[in-house]
Amino acid sequence: MRQPLVAGNWKMNGSRASIKVLLDGLKSGVGSVKVAEVAVCAPAIYLPDVQAQLQGTAIAWGGQDLSTEASGAFTGEIAASMLLDFGCKYVIVGHSERREYHQESDLMVAGKFAAARAAGLIPILCVGETLEEREQGITEDVVARQLDAVIKLEGVAALADGVLAYEPVWAIGTGLTATPEQAQDVHAFLRTRVAGHDADVADGLRILYGGSMKPGNAAELLAKADIDGGLIGGASLKAEDFLGICTAANG
Ligand code: 13P
């Protein structure tokens, strides 16, 4: 049985003050989350605050990006070891906003996956197509290419140390959610593709959905056979909304 994971991606939002309020809310409500594992991925500069506030709670935390390199002359970058230094369990790699605004290639994302894994962090690998790609009917080609880059670099067994997230770019921050059927189709495609290499890895792999997931649509998405949780942007910034999604996994 795959334990669902609901992870918040705060993106570039918040302040020390607002994060305190958010985490107080999450801590007081997380007891009602019976089934899912809960995590928040914070802006790196706030990780010391997040660690101080979440240490010893049921909520895990992580970063939103990391360097492919272990250390050295890489101004502005953050190494896996630094995330670990602040107690991170997870790190997002290959978010579509990084792929688009920072020109991260499939190969670079695979390198980030490898760097996270080598350090003992759990990478959350994001894949997903743009609206144009969906309309061209090449959704499966796109997500396969993004997934295959990691399998090629690291081998399929590496996926046992990570989490996959399907985030259709057209659903991110737009209020447009993939229908449960649309999401399930892509999740099933991804799992089958992994199974083509290793059935056990595919069976154990958690595949999250991300893209305008909210308390009101989470239950029907999470009910699908191959949707093992969510990667939540906007709705992770309000404790009530985020907890609403986390409890939707209770069934
Ligand atoms: P929204 O939930 O705001 O659509 O963002 C999804 C996302 O990009 C999570 O990584």
Residues whose N, C-alpha, C, O or C-beta is under 5 A from the ligand:
A	BS01	13P	N9 A171 I172 G173 T174 G210 G211 S212 M213 L231 I232 G233 G234 A235
